[in-house]
Amino acid sequence: MFRFTTKDLCKFYWVYVTIGSILLLSNLGVDAIKCYQCSTEKDGKDADNCGAYRSFNHSEHIAVDCMGEEANTPGTFCFKSIQQGPRGFIWDGRWRSVIRRCAQVSERGISWSCDWGYYENGVYWEECYCAEDQCNHAIKLTTKYHHIAFIVNIIILSYILS
């Protein structure tokens, strides 16, 4: 049979506490990401609800749960696409198109950043992907506290097991 010393039992106790903490903390924030969704294609005449010609006003929009029924496209991160006509200035007839939505797969292979370029017809395009709630109104970088706690628990566990 196995015989455990008090020191062994103490180590097991802390291993279970640490593993339990890791499991608990890894489940924090498991809710689906929330992203803004709109499109200039759905704006009415002379309307700019998606921020094509003026700043996007996030207080006028409610971010949707990307795994919920309201999401047009289910996903695990947010997406923003801008296309702009080849003319020089907004007031000289240049058009802009903006799409904000949830996304599942990056169409260009990039994630959590922006990519841009020009089509052969001179249209400028920009696509941004991000993985924080409501981040598709502007790119921002934040760190969740449970990620830090998770790393601290891993360090404690490796110390206990050594």
C-alpha positions as CSV (number, residue, x, y, z in Angstrom):
1,M,0.0,0.0,0.0
2,F,1.0,3.6,-0.4
3,R,2.0,5.5,2.6
4,F,2.0,9.3,2.5
5,T,3.9,11.6,4.8
6,T,2.4,14.8,6.1
7,K,4.7,16.6,3.6
8,D,3.3,14.6,0.7
9,L,-0.3,15.3,1.8
10,C,0.5,19.0,2.0
11,K,1.8,18.9,-1.5
12,F,-1.2,17.1,-2.7
13,Y,-3.5,19.6,-1.0
14,W,-1.8,22.5,-2.7
15,V,-1.8,20.7,-6.1
16,Y,-5.6,20.2,-5.8
17,V,-6.1,23.8,-4.7
18,T,-4.0,25.1,-7.6
19,I,-5.7,22.8,-10.2
20,G,-9.1,23.9,-8.8
21,S,-8.1,27.5,-9.1
22,I,-6.9,27.0,-12.6
23,L,-10.1,25.4,-13.6
24,L,-12.2,28.0,-11.9
25,L,-10.2,30.9,-13.4
26,S,-10.1,29.4,-16.9
27,N,-13.9,29.4,-16.8
28,L,-14.1,33.1,-16.0
29,G,-14.9,35.1,-19.1
30,V,-16.1,32.1,-21.1
31,D,-19.1,34.1,-22.3
32,A,-18.9,34.7,-26.0
33,I,-17.3,37.9,-27.2
34,K,-19.5,40.8,-27.9
35,C,-19.0,42.8,-31.1
36,Y,-20.7,45.7,-32.9
37,Q,-22.5,44.7,-36.1
38,C,-23.6,47.2,-38.7
39,S,-23.0,47.8,-42.4
40,T,-23.2,50.9,-44.5
41,E,-25.1,48.9,-47.1
42,K,-28.0,48.7,-44.6
43,D,-27.9,52.4,-43.8
44,G,-30.7,54.5,-45.2
45,K,-30.2,57.4,-47.6
46,D,-28.0,60.1,-46.1
47,A,-27.5,58.0,-42.9
48,D,-24.1,57.0,-41.5
49,N,-24.8,54.6,-38.7
50,C,-21.7,52.5,-39.2
51,G,-19.1,55.2,-39.1
52,A,-18.2,55.5,-42.8
53,Y,-17.9,59.3,-43.0
54,R,-17.9,60.3,-39.3
55,S,-16.6,58.6,-36.1
56,F,-18.4,55.5,-35.1
57,N,-20.6,56.3,-32.1
58,H,-20.6,53.2,-30.0
59,S,-23.1,54.7,-27.6
60,E,-25.7,54.5,-30.4
61,H,-25.2,50.8,-30.9
62,I,-25.4,47.7,-28.7
63,A,-22.8,45.0,-29.1
64,V,-24.2,41.6,-29.8
65,D,-23.2,38.3,-28.3
66,C,-21.3,36.6,-31.1
67,M,-22.7,33.2,-30.3
68,G,-26.2,34.4,-29.8
69,E,-29.2,34.6,-32.1
70,E,-28.7,38.3,-32.9
71,A,-25.3,37.8,-34.5
72,N,-25.5,37.8,-38.3
73,T,-22.3,35.9,-38.4
74,P,-21.4,33.7,-35.4
75,G,-17.8,33.9,-34.3
76,T,-15.1,34.1,-31.7
77,F,-13.6,37.5,-32.6
78,C,-14.6,40.8,-34.0
79,F,-14.1,42.1,-37.5
80,K,-14.1,45.5,-39.2
81,S,-13.8,46.1,-42.9
82,I,-13.4,49.5,-44.7
83,Q,-13.4,50.0,-48.4
84,Q,-12.9,53.4,-50.0
85,G,-13.2,54.6,-53.5
86,P,-10.2,55.8,-55.4
87,R,-11.0,59.5,-55.5
88,G,-9.1,62.0,-53.3
89,F,-11.5,63.4,-50.7
90,I,-14.9,62.6,-49.2
91,W,-16.4,65.9,-50.5
92,D,-15.3,65.1,-54.1
93,G,-17.5,62.1,-54.4
94,R,-15.4,59.3,-52.9
95,W,-17.5,56.5,-51.4
96,R,-16.7,54.5,-48.3
97,S,-18.1,51.2,-47.1
98,V,-17.8,49.9,-43.5
99,I,-18.8,46.5,-42.1
100,R,-18.6,45.6,-38.4
101,R,-19.5,42.1,-37.3
102,C,-18.5,38.9,-35.5
103,A,-16.1,36.6,-37.4
104,Q,-15.1,33.0,-37.1
105,V,-12.2,32.7,-39.6
106,S,-9.8,35.4,-40.8
107,E,-10.2,35.6,-44.5
108,R,-6.6,36.8,-45.0
109,G,-4.8,34.6,-42.4
110,I,-4.2,37.4,-40.0
111,S,-5.6,37.7,-36.5
112,W,-5.8,40.4,-33.9
113,S,-4.4,43.1,-36.1
114,C,-5.1,45.0,-39.3
115,D,-4.2,44.4,-42.9
116,W,-4.7,46.8,-45.9
117,G,-4.1,47.2,-49.6
118,Y,-5.5,48.4,-52.9
119,Y,-7.5,46.4,-55.4
120,E,-6.6,46.6,-59.1
121,N,-9.4,49.1,-59.6
122,G,-7.8,51.5,-57.1
123,V,-10.2,50.8,-54.2
124,Y,-8.5,51.0,-50.8
125,W,-9.4,48.1,-48.4
126,E,-8.6,47.6,-44.7
127,E,-9.6,44.6,-42.5
128,C,-9.1,44.5,-38.8
129,Y,-9.6,41.5,-36.4
130,C,-9.6,41.7,-32.6
131,A,-10.6,39.5,-29.7
132,E,-11.9,41.8,-26.9
133,D,-15.5,42.8,-26.2
134,Q,-16.6,45.7,-28.4
135,C,-13.2,46.1,-30.0
136,N,-14.4,46.5,-33.5
137,H,-15.1,50.2,-33.0
138,A,-11.4,50.8,-32.5
139,I,-8.4,48.4,-31.9
140,K,-7.3,48.3,-28.3
141,L,-5.1,46.0,-26.4
142,T,-6.0,44.8,-22.9
143,T,-5.1,42.0,-20.6
144,K,-7.7,40.1,-18.6
145,Y,-6.9,39.6,-14.9
146,H,-7.8,36.0,-15.1
147,H,-5.0,35.4,-17.6
148,I,-2.5,36.8,-15.1
149,A,-4.0,34.7,-12.3
150,F,-3.8,31.6,-14.5
151,I,0.0,32.2,-15.1
152,V,0.6,32.8,-11.4
153,N,-1.1,29.5,-10.6
154,I,1.0,27.6,-13.2
155,I,4.2,29.0,-11.6
156,I,3.0,28.0,-8.1
157,L,2.1,24.5,-9.3
158,S,5.5,24.0,-11.0
159,Y,7.2,25.2,-7.7
160,I,5.1,22.8,-5.6
161,L,5.8,19.8,-7.9
162,S,9.5,20.4,-8.1
